[in-house]
Amino acid sequence: MSTPKTPDPGLLIISILSAQWDAFWPALLERLEERFGPADDVCEPFVFDQTGYYDAELGTPITRRIVSFQKLQPLDELADIKLFTNTLEQQYGDSNKRLFNLDPGFITLQSLVLATGKNFSHRIYLKEGIWADLTMIWQKKQWVVFPWTFPDYAGDAMKSRLTKLRQSYKSTLSKPRT
């Protein structure tokens, strides 16, 4: 029989896609920090061109920022975090278009899990219309992708960014917690 144990908290990351950064940044970052505490790492926008899926809604050219937060979060809060980010998307957008797309997820020593409102065969239902997407796993000192891993996450540039964040997370875990 297995004995239930609460896992280490995860490193919360939020991927932000937009073509209109001037319309909401840094106000959005302030809202995120109000909810999740100070940002630990905020990368500069980089090109998002692996798909045209968001072009009609967000405009072009779309760029992405990845934000991580100093305070580690309990893994079982992923659905609540996604529901909060959905609310932010609605507050900043109108009935037809969003200014940005927010994709929260957790980096742990073992994996990257993103939250989504869309079901698929490999996703696990959490609650209130939110699923967990096992996007990549960490194995043999590298990110391993799956057939369903989003192409932009499967690229070397994204994996390099995520490796840096995982290293920071690993360092944080090794420090005594108060």
C-alpha positions in Angstrom: 0.0 0.0 0.0 1.3 3.5 -0.8 1.3 6.1 1.9 0.0 9.5 0.7 2.5 12.3 1.1 2.1 16.0 0.2 4.5 16.7 -2.7 6.9 19.6 -2.8 5.3 22.7 -4.0 6.0 23.7 -7.7 7.5 26.6 -9.4 4.6 28.6 -10.9 5.2 29.8 -14.4 2.8 31.8 -16.5 3.2 31.9 -20.2 1.8 35.1 -21.7 1.0 35.5 -25.4 0.1 38.8 -26.9 0.6 41.2 -29.8 -0.4 44.3 -27.8 2.0 44.5 -24.8 1.6 48.3 -24.5 -2.1 47.9 -23.8 -1.7 46.0 -20.4 1.9 45.6 -19.4 3.1 46.2 -16.5 -0.4 46.5 -15.0 -0.9 42.7 -15.7 2.4 41.9 -13.9 1.2 43.9 -10.9 -2.0 41.9 -10.8 -0.2 38.6 -11.0 2.2 39.7 -8.2 -0.7 40.7 -6.0 -2.0 37.2 -6.3 1.2 35.1 -6.4 3.9 37.2 -4.8 6.9 38.8 -6.4 8.0 37.6 -9.8 11.3 35.8 -9.7 12.1 35.8 -13.5 10.4 37.8 -16.2 11.8 37.2 -19.6 11.7 39.7 -22.5 9.1 38.9 -25.1 10.3 36.5 -27.8 8.8 35.4 -31.1 5.8 33.0 -31.1 5.5 31.8 -34.7 4.9 28.1 -34.4 1.2 28.3 -35.1 -1.3 30.9 -36.4 -4.0 29.6 -33.9 -4.1 32.8 -32.0 -3.5 35.3 -34.8 -7.2 36.3 -35.4 -7.9 36.8 -31.8 -4.7 38.3 -30.5 -3.4 40.0 -33.6 0.1 39.8 -35.0 3.0 39.5 -34.5 2.5 37.6 -31.3 5.3 37.3 -28.8 5.6 35.3 -25.5 6.8 36.1 -22.1 7.4 33.6 -19.4 7.0 34.8 -15.8 8.0 32.7 -12.7 7.3 33.6 -9.1 9.5 33.4 -6.0 6.9 31.8 -3.8 6.5 28.1 -4.6 2.8 27.0 -4.8 1.0 23.8 -3.8 0.4 21.6 -6.8 -3.2 21.1 -6.0 -3.9 24.8 -6.7 -3.3 24.6 -10.4 -7.0 24.6 -11.3 -7.7 27.7 -9.1 -4.7 29.5 -10.7 -6.1 28.8 -14.2 -9.5 30.0 -13.1 -7.9 33.2 -11.9 -5.9 33.7 -15.1 -9.1 33.1 -17.1 -10.7 35.9 -15.1 -7.8 38.3 -15.9 -8.1 37.4 -19.7 -11.8 38.3 -19.5 -11.3 41.5 -17.5 -8.7 42.9 -20.0 -10.5 41.7 -23.1 -13.9 42.2 -24.6 -16.6 39.7 -25.6 -14.9 38.7 -28.8 -11.1 39.1 -28.3 -8.5 38.8 -25.6 -5.5 41.1 -25.3 -3.5 38.2 -24.1 -3.5 34.5 -23.4 -2.3 33.2 -20.0 -1.1 29.7 -19.6 -0.2 28.8 -16.0 1.7 25.7 -15.1 4.1 24.1 -12.7 7.7 23.1 -13.1 8.7 20.3 -10.7 11.8 18.2 -10.6 10.0 15.6 -12.7 7.8 17.6 -15.2 6.1 20.6 -16.7 2.4 20.5 -16.3 0.2 23.2 -17.8 -3.4 24.0 -17.0 -6.0 24.1 -19.8 -9.7 24.4 -20.3 -9.6 21.9 -23.1 -9.9 18.1 -22.7 -7.8 15.6 -24.6 -6.9 12.0 -24.2 -3.7 12.6 -22.1 -5.2 15.3 -19.8 -6.4 14.7 -16.3 -9.5 16.5 -15.1 -8.9 18.7 -12.0 -12.1 20.6 -11.4 -14.5 23.3 -12.7 -13.6 22.7 -16.3 -9.8 22.7 -15.9 -7.5 19.9 -16.9 -3.8 19.2 -16.2 -1.7 18.7 -19.3 1.5 16.7 -18.8 3.5 18.7 -21.3 7.0 17.4 -20.8 9.0 15.3 -18.3 12.5 15.7 -17.0 14.6 12.6 -17.7 18.3 12.0 -18.0 19.1 15.7 -17.5 16.8 17.0 -20.3 13.2 17.7 -21.2 11.5 14.9 -23.0 8.5 15.8 -25.2 5.5 13.7 -26.1 3.6 13.5 -29.3 1.1 16.0 -27.9 3.6 18.5 -26.6 2.9 21.9 -28.1 5.4 22.6 -30.8 6.5 25.9 -29.2 7.3 24.1 -26.0 9.1 21.3 -27.8 11.7 23.7 -29.3 15.2 24.0 -28.1 14.8 27.7 -27.1 11.9 27.0 -24.9 13.5 24.0 -23.3 16.6 26.0 -22.6 14.4 28.7 -20.8 12.6 26.0 -18.9 15.8 24.3 -17.9 17.1 27.6 -16.4 13.8 27.9 -14.4 14.0 24.3 -13.3 17.6 24.9 -12.0 16.4 27.9 -10.1 13.5 25.8 -8.7 15.9 23.0 -7.7 18.1 25.6 -5.9 15.1 27.0 -4.1 14.0 23.5 -2.9 17.4 22.9 -1.4 17.2 26.0 0.8 15.6 25.7 4.3 12.0 26.8 4.3 10.6 29.0 6.9 
